[in-house]
Amino acid sequence: MSTVSGFVEYPVENVHRLIEPGPVVMVSTFDGRRANLMTNAFNMPVAHGALIALVLGPWDHSYEALSDTGECVIAIPSIDLAERVVDVGNVSGGDVDKWQRFGFTPAPGAVVRAPLVMECFANIECTVADDRLVEDHGLWILQGERAWYDAAKRGAGEFHHRGDGTFSANAATLDLRHRMTKWRYLTGD
Ligand SMILES: Cc1cc2nc3c(=O)[nH]c(=O)nc-3n(C[C@H](O)[C@H](O)[C@H](O)COP(=O)(O)O)c2cc1C
């Protein structure tokens, strides 16, 4: 095993396990006939103003619907739903109706035809803002158009994939808003 300056080498193909991605989300799409649902952990905000980067590749049945319609909903589940959410990420919507199979309820949003997920505490209706990196990396830049939130469904909060089938819950919150002197405008409601 190699070492450098006292560090043991970490497999570079596993560094995504060190850089914790955004919360585990579900992406809902509608292909004109059926709505589908997939699980996604490679996502992050890229700019204030609801620009979101999300990896969704041609290996997913959802890819075609997102490509064709340019629309999706990012739904954020609480950790109470973790087992069913992982199951959604282990079955293709080309084979089964995952809403029915895993007990999720589609509901109309305001802007896009992909449905909101009733069981999730937040739903972000998105359109595709930039698809220039999709072919090479499956990386979509999405524009959040409208967002819907239900505090009562947040429960124990969102959860995070550690990259290997293990997940972490949110730890205690550290409130350092008073130190965000350069970014004070970000700290209000
Ligand atoms: C915890 C977890 C995280 C996942 N993250 C992603 C991801 O970020 N991007 C992706 O394309 N697929 C991801 N997947 C895989 C898809 O959810 C999986 O391919 C799913 O079956 C796609 O559904 P679909 O074929 O109906 O679109 C993840 C799966 C799990 C279980």
The ligand as an SDF file (V2000), in Angstrom:
LIG
                    3D

 31 33  0  0  0  0  0  0  0  0999 V2000
  -28.8440    5.1720   -2.7410 C   0  0  0  0  0  0  0  0  0  0  0  0
  -28.8900    5.2260   -4.2430 C   0  0  0  0  0  0  0  0  0  0  0  0
  -28.3840    6.3340   -4.8960 C   0  0  0  0  0  0  0  0  0  0  0  0
  -28.4220    6.4120   -6.2940 C   0  0  0  0  0  0  0  0  0  0  0  0
  -27.9370    7.5370   -6.9150 N   0  0  0  0  0  0  0  0  0  0  0  0
  -28.0000    7.6260   -8.2630 C   0  0  0  0  0  0  0  0  0  0  0  0
  -27.5400    8.8000   -8.9150 C   0  0  0  0  0  0  0  0  0  0  0  0
  -27.1010    9.7670   -8.2890 O   0  0  0  0  0  0  0  0  0  0  0  0
  -27.6400    8.8570  -10.2650 N   0  0  0  0  0  0  0  0  0  0  0  0
  -28.1480    7.8020  -11.0100 C   0  0  0  0  0  0  0  0  0  0  0  0
  -28.2290    7.8960  -12.2270 O   0  0  0  0  0  0  0  0  0  0  0  0
  -28.5850    6.6740  -10.4110 N   0  0  0  0  0  0  0  0  0  0  0  0
  -28.5300    6.5620   -9.0510 C   0  0  0  0  0  0  0  0  0  0  0  0
  -28.9860    5.4380   -8.4260 N   0  0  0  0  0  0  0  0  0  0  0  0
  -29.4820    4.3300   -9.2600 C   0  0  0  0  0  0  0  0  0  0  0  0
  -30.8940    4.5180   -9.7650 C   0  0  0  0  0  0  0  0  0  0  0  0
  -31.7720    4.9160   -8.7250 O   0  0  0  0  0  0  0  0  0  0  0  0
  -31.3540    3.1750  -10.3720 C   0  0  0  0  0  0  0  0  0  0  0  0
  -30.6150    2.9890  -11.5740 O   0  0  0  0  0  0  0  0  0  0  0  0
  -32.8290    3.1130  -10.6080 C   0  0  0  0  0  0  0  0  0  0  0  0
  -33.1940    1.7670  -10.8440 O   0  0  0  0  0  0  0  0  0  0  0  0
  -33.2640    3.9630  -11.7730 C   0  0  0  0  0  0  0  0  0  0  0  0
  -34.6410    3.8370  -11.9200 O   0  0  0  0  0  0  0  0  0  0  0  0
  -35.2980    3.8900  -13.3670 P   0  0  0  0  0  0  0  0  0  0  0  0
  -34.5570    2.8580  -14.1970 O   0  0  0  0  0  0  0  0  0  0  0  0
  -36.7300    3.5530  -13.1720 O   0  0  0  0  0  0  0  0  0  0  0  0
  -35.0630    5.2750  -13.8950 O   0  0  0  0  0  0  0  0  0  0  0  0
  -28.9710    5.3440   -7.0450 C   0  0  0  0  0  0  0  0  0  0  0  0
  -29.4840    4.2180   -6.3690 C   0  0  0  0  0  0  0  0  0  0  0  0
  -29.4490    4.1580   -4.9880 C   0  0  0  0  0  0  0  0  0  0  0  0
  -29.9970    2.9490   -4.2960 C   0  0  0  0  0  0  0  0  0  0  0  0
  1  2  1  0
  2  3  1  0
  2 30  2  0
  3  4  2  0
  4  5  1  0
  4 28  1  0
  5  6  2  0
  6  7  1  0
  6 13  1  0
  7  8  2  0
  7  9  1  0
  9 10  1  0
 10 11  2  0
 10 12  1  0
 12 13  2  0
 13 14  1  0
 14 15  1  0
 14 28  1  0
 15 16  1  0
 16 17  1  0
 16 18  1  0
 18 19  1  0
 18 20  1  0
 20 21  1  0
 20 22  1  0
 22 23  1  0
 23 24  1  0
 24 25  2  0
 24 26  1  0
 24 27  1  0
 28 29  2  0
 29 30  1  0
 30 31  1  0
M  END
$$$$
